[in-house]
Amino acid sequence: MTLIVSESPDRANAPGRRKRDRRRSSLTAHGEPMVWLTGGSLALCVAMIVGLLGLVLYQGLGTFWPQEIVRLEAADGRVLLGAISSRSSYIPEESLLASLPPEQATLLREAMGDPSDPQPIERLLVRSENYELTGSHYNWIDRPLVVSEERPTWALCLERTEKGRFYGLPVAFLVDGEVVEEGPEATWKRFGEQHPAVRRRYLEYRRLEKRDLGHVNADMEEARLYLRSVALSKGEGSAAWLDAKAKFDAREEINRARAAEIQGRIDELKGANAAFALRMRTGDDREVDIPLERIVRAVPANQLSLAGKLRVYGSRWREFLTDDPREANSEGGVWPAIFGTLLMTLLMTLMVVPLGVIAALYLHEYAKQGFIVSLVRIAVNNLAGVPSIVFGVFGLGFFCYIIGSSIDEFFFSARLPNPTYGKGGILWASLTLALLTLPVVIVATEEALAAVPNSMREGSYACGATKWQTIRRIILPRAQPGIMTGAILAIARGAGEVAPLMLVGAVKLAPDLPLDLGRFPYLFPERSFMHLGFHIYDLGFQSQNSEAAKPMVYTTTLLLIAIVVALNLSAIWIRARLRRRFRAAR
């Protein structure tokens, strides 16, 4: 028998007892601390993401906004004409002051004030460019050393196809070396009349060089390789080789005639453009003649209204999104990188989603659960944590050196020792990233398959359907939203990867896109390609001028984020439609 002694209600509700109980109870039992902890963590994560996106947006969107051009004269005799890129403050050390001329040191000491409590002085980073004359793109100047500052009305910023920007004042317009207009206003007017036509001719002969002449050269190379393949297989001097040689000679004659015709047209366009030049005067009164065809855009920054600045801003964005890069990728556009990123992501998705779904179907629907299947699942989960560079090394060794070299040996022996598939290319890059993202698709698909109720399977079997019919008509349609979730995660990870691509196909500059609608078979999976992630790395760490490349780093980063978000939103929209369709079917 158990004796139960109950406490009287009055004693249990005594004030002292309630006070002791409140002291002993844990704060976590009430829930409020955990609410504050989890809510605070969420707020911190959101703030970090918003801060990152805000920095990228602020820096990226401001890259192409036209800046005013200033002319600064310094106490040391320097004259800088350009745009103020940034401002900062610092306190000069005594060793620096001692190395300066006495007049400059005195100016800096006066600006600093009391030696016991010196004040920071402002310094300006001026983008003065004119690299062929000065040997530098940017120059620092201390604000106390600026003797005079002005904003010349007719100062121009010339964006050129080579040698970077040029800052100066228009002096004269030249035709065939003769001055036909003088003075800033007349020169600018004549420039506006002639430059559009000159630019059209320049773009036309660049198109002829890259596309038409490139196709002729490619056709000649294919004919040469075919002749060499016949020589390797049948022997040089054989009847088959003599027949192939006769066809090669006839084909080469036709191609040479085509090449001569195209080259003549190119020379004609170049000759028409060579007549025009613009004479500019720099801030230190040096005069330079600049060929008109080398000028992409001339911006009278100090005369622009808000509407004019918006037009320049939109024109620079259009160039950035549709043109090829120039000046070691620090200027121009990123169209090849955009195209390469989208095509590689598309190929990767087409490879990884079917493979991942098939593997998940076997593991969940067909494989007998046991030690081996558990081991495979553990291996798949561990693969998701392997560093991406390891996949890049595997792709280089397996796809390029083993599979690619074998393909070259059997099908492209005429090209050897130059590899065709035995090197990095967009096909091997897509396969490497497909392996990288495969665990994500497998795990997401297995979870989607497990979420389909067993009652649906049993009902299908009861109606006489086979296992494959049940999978195809019942399970897979209802698992499609989950499969799309895996595809979204794969796209998000694969589109931003850089380390593997550096080994298996991404390059600094790819003159030929992997897709060429002017040549059969149109898609060339063996070609190298440009990628926005690698482009960002190249700008930030391989550029000859880090200051000039820094704004482009932020802008390219913003573009990559926008592309990844657009791809994800497209997949999310498809997933939402699938969910609505199956919800309505129920």
Steps between C-alpha positions, in 0.01 A plus 500: 500500500626851410422787729426824316524818700337797334589857576224729603392756243571787732857389555561431131379847403691680771683812375841373609455170320394671174801731521741206545340316205546804275867523600561133420323495159728534193459800273510270195182333629305816427621516134573873486883472501496249213265723305739793541802282417353350183347829390825683562695241300258536211526877512881478501500269197259725311708807588817333369331401174343843453832666580685289243238560231486870587877536461497317166204705376649833609840431348375311195225737390726806534781369280367639172368833627690784323717704736604861467849571366723724713831667431728518803828687527726387786767686688764262362417605142283202408187559295231232516198489273250226575222375724526475879466130569507497881590704806674398821668656804833425664762649730839524326792353690798719585724297269270579210495870582880504522529353149285775346621843387479759782210691340283189468588376848403839641161489327429154639607597854276806489206284389567255785491774763631441852789246490385356833155428355540484120189498283466264203545655160289410200652343192342437161540207263475647150437278200720689257560212249687605177717195567714528187617845618512469879560129560230491769123482520447658844680762709472602865510866595469657844228762526728759676741476204233593245575851379203536264196293404270552206252310284571580135182530297634310198689227685431163336528143620587281201431129545730320258530150359856479632731679746213588734330835536635837392422828676557825314353797315414486127726722293442412135339250264729347237421343161794334323735677737362845418321716757145567380351633824657685792367596838316281751146576384563455127712191561233340716233571240704339220580204726128444559439500125777256404538264795180292454594408141861427600377279783267307266786432259721388787239256629441369148863416428539349848203275418658407167829415674342296776212325324545487123878474487490268800261265321725492193804418711304229684393346170859497377612336824233229467612426146863474612408265786296279266797471265726409791254238627497336154880502500507331843243236407576429133854625468637807330519443123218247489209531258266612778755761612546631145125538460476676836796723405327610180184588692710680762676712237169599339346580837805700606490706182135589562570588862797716408285691254235549768761610752650749252156644430422538872843647571450752221176614657671525839784709357248728330317564828825555688618744237179701523536525879870582498431847359335632818672597824432718804772723643485525879689716751583349838496681832873572473460649149621204294317432172415148377326387180257213565352301207124532499441125459677435831247711690206302633332790672579865574338647811493877566445426868491864619224597254260211556155557639323230701344363181840497330658314792220243489562448127871442558418273795263289290745486209776371728270234645401389149865473405575307820227244431547452123864567404827312534749599770804713430799640688578173680129460587498823704283683245244417235234233541462153643269340243727194444509444877120533528449256213754254637347508849146441373599226255716317754224518763243371250722209393580419862129497591411277203767254611458498878120495535429181298801323649412601855133406460587157360746433782247611763228283341718192521604568859146565621278282280705206377803439723461261790569698815807372678864561576607571139220752439572672831867519404407658166281759674782585741738539206253729319457718809878519547549603137289809568771620741803437276678828400419604148865518392520122552228456239698729271812284535290189434342659192840602365649153555204283401301696242783695333801271523333158485165531320597801287836359397334172401245688287782694332693180429205322338311780325734802469840342434557740213504792743758347733722605672262794542219371725133541416323340796814426699492847655257718689169575334141587581394132477750386762422803718128418491564134586731597785242732653232235442701264719546781753125562530388138456471428878266798541262369231509143633419602858222741398346243263506224762322728747241585234442132423464418869238775535264325255247307715521121484123488456547635146745223419272237644199637315694489173610143560141405588384630163747267328780746418859379489775652711633709213150621406446601863829687509442673167133597546458534876826551686711715266226755418434558871869513580572759230484802735763338722711410199482863388622600846809287442548657159473848653766419759723351228465810281573732791818316589624414153452846346725666758782243518839618379776273632417191288449709188853640521625146429246368250415772251450859621751746353578869522394573142322269255487653149255233374175418677411130551187565291548610138186502286705565187684166509386141532450336755426841659586386853872442564530333843879478479550878504614692803266767633477804722316494832382790713642350820842452344469847343454648847808315627703617201395863546566501873833315511652489151432851370792730427310786663304404810346844548358508148373144533338538844175663377468230233540232768193629683302541177583149378416362845163675483438350157591148617267531799222621269549205263499244783189660651327500159581131445376413849181704463425324171540161664295608803221621269496161323493321835210715622299423185560128548383519861185687404420251227529196725320674785208569266509140373438371851 
